[in-house]
Amino acid sequence: MAKYGSGTSVWLDLADVSPFFSDAGLEIAVDTAETTTFQPGASPAWKAFIEGPASAKATLKGFYDQVNDAALMATLRDGGSVLTYGPSGLNAVGDVARLVSVHATDVAESSPVGGAVVVSAAFGGEGAVGFGWCLHPMGTDSGTTTGATRTDAAASASGWQAHLHVTAVAGAPTSWTVKLQDSADGTTWADVAGGAFAATNTPAAQRLVSAPGAALRQYVRYVATAVGGTAPTITFGLAYARNR
């Protein structure tokens, strides 16, 4: 089914930057080396190739904003960023998400005399791109919360990855901990090994990557646990992917 681009979501580190951009893209490529040999008598002949490393590149284009543009500039040479991209929006549990560990490679500004000041950024991906799903749309939870269940087609044993983008914390909690849980039947749940993000009481972005071949059962949800504070709240987006 065709989707309209205006609903796209982009979460970058500590912010939902969707309102500041009008164009987003993700390109994935695989290096190849030609291994064609002589093919006497073949008609027609065919080339042969072997596959090399894969790579990813993300791009963002939009409009100048003093605060967010400064934050975008700060991603240059900062050790890397956590990027979650929803081509058709990350508005509900199960919406398609792309999870990429990125390094900003360039940020550019342009000021046309007859138009709005624009900004663009390019990012190089590091490691495998996660083709997954939204587990918590960007929004606010109050107190300890158990999230809705995402039901996948089947369990997997190929490893997984997850992104957490915390944009705000209120109520002065001692800490918030967000963790993944899985289940074989949607009834009996257990914490996913290695699936707990580091506790925080401030905005934070975190990326979890499991050990190779780690198992993840068919049903997945999150639990957000608040410790201390007065009516604590947390605003965050969460996505996960099973490795391919």
N, C-alpha and C positions, 0 to 999 in steps of 0.2 A: 504494500500500500504506500502511495506517495505521501510524503510529509512536508509541511511548510516550514521553511527555515527559521521563521521568526520565533519559534518556541525553543530554540537551542539553549542548552545550559552549559556553562563553563565554570567549574570551581578550580581556583588556583590558590594553593597554599591556604591562607587564612580568610579568603574572601570568595563570595559568589560574584564573579566579575561579569556575569551575563549582561547586566544592564549597560555595560560600558563598551561592548563590542557589537559589531554588526556582521562580522564574517569570521568564521572559525573553520579550521580544516585539520585533518590528520592524514598523513601520507605514510604508508608502510611499503617498504621495498626490500627485495632480496637480491643480493649480489649473485651474479652467475659467471662462470668461466666456461668458455666454449671448449669442447673436447671432440669436435668433429674429426673423423679420420676418413681415409680414402674409402669409397664405396663403389668398387668396380662393378659395372653392370647395373647399378641401382638407377631407376628412372621413375620418379625424380629422386634425387638424393635429399637427405634430411640432415639438418644440423643437430648436434648433441651438446648438452650442457650439464654441468654439475652445479648444485646450489652452494652458495656461500653464506656469510652472515646476513641477518635481516637488520633493518634499521627503521626508525620512525622519526617523523618530523611533524611538529604541530605549529600552526600559524594562527595568529589573532590579528584582526584589524578592527579599528573602531575610532572613537572620538576622545579628544583630550579631556582629562579630568585631573586637576592638580594633585589631589591626594593619591588617587589610584595610579596615575601615571608615575609618580615618584616611587610608589611601591613596585611598579613594573620595572623601572630602572634598577631598583635594588636587587632584582632577581639575577642580574648579570654577575657572574663570578661569586655567587653566594653559596656554592656547594650543591645546588640542585633544588628542584621544586616538585611538589605533588600536584599533578594535573588530572582532573576528572572531566571528561567531555561527554555530554549527552546530545547526540546529533538531532534528536527529536524532543529533547527536554528531559529533565530528571525531576518529574513532578509526582511520581507515584512509585510504590514498590514494584519492581519488575521492569521499569523503564530501562532501555538499553544504555549501558555506560561503557566508556572506553577509559581504562586506567593506564596512565603513563607516568613514569619517573622521568623528569625532563631537566635539561640544563638550558637556560636562556642563551642563545647565540647572538642575537642582535635585537635592539629596540630602536625604532625610528619614529621621528615626528615630522610632520609636514604641514605647512601653513599656506594654503592657496589663498590668493587675494580675494577670490570670489566664492569661498566656501568655508566650511568648518575646519578647524585644526584637527588633524587625524593622527593617530598613533598606530603603529603595527609592531608585532613582536614575532620572533621565530624561536623555536625550541627544538633541540635535538633530544630524541628519546634514548633512554638507557635501560637495557634489560628488556624483558618480554612485555609487550603490550597486553593488557588484560581486556578481553572481550566479555563483559559481564553485565551486571544489572544494579540498579539503584536499590538499596536496602532501607534508606531513610532519606526522603526528599529534604532539601534544605528547609529547616523549620525548628521550632523550639519544643523541647520536652521539659516538663516540670516534675522534679523529683525523680526517684528511681522508676524506670520505665522498661517494659518488655515490648519489643517491636513486633510488627506484623510478620507473618511467615512468608518467605519466598519459597515456592515449590519448583524445583528444577526437574528436568526430564529423568535424571538418574543420579546416583552417587558417582563420585569420581575418585581416582587415585593418581592424579597427575599434578598435584600441588595447586595452590591458589594464591591470590593476592587480594588486598583490601586497602581502601583509602578512606581516611577520616578527615574531614575539614570542619574544625570547630571555629565559628566566627564570633561567638559571644558567650560569656558566662556571667550570670548575675546571681545575687543572693549570697555572695561570699562563702561558697562551699569550701571545705578543706580540699576536696578533690572530686573529680568526675572520672569514672572509668567506663569506657565503652568496650564491649567484647562481643565476639561472635559465638553463637551456639548452633549446633546442628542436631538432626534427628533422622532416624531411619523411617519413622512412621508419622511424624508430626505431633506425637503425643509425649514421648519420653525424650528429654533434651539433655545435652551435655555440652560443657564448654569445649570449643575447638582448641586443640593443642596449638599454642603459639598465637591464638586469636584474640588476645587482649591488648588493646592499645595502651600506651603509657598513660598513667593517671595525670590529669591536668586540672587546673582551676583558672586557666587563662586561654585565650584563643590559641589554637595549635593546629598544625597539619601533620599527619602521620601516614606512613605507608608500611603495611605489613606484607612480607613475602614468606610463604611457608617453605619448609624443606622440600626438595624435589621428591615427587611421588607421594606427598602427603595426602591423606584421604579426607574427603569432605562428603558427608552424607547428603541425601536428596533434599532435605528440608533445612532451611537456614533462616536465622533471625538474629537480632541483636538484643543485648541488655545494657542499658545505661544506668549506672549506679552512682548516686550522689552520697557524699559523706559530709555531714556538717552543714553549716549555713542556715539562712532563714529563707524559706520558700525558694530554694535554688532552682535555677533554670539553665539550660544549655541549648544553644542554637548550633546545629551541625547538619552536615550532609554525609552520607555513608554509602559506599558502593563496594562490591566485591566481584571477583571473577574466578572461574576455574581455569587453570592453565590448560593450554591445548597441546 
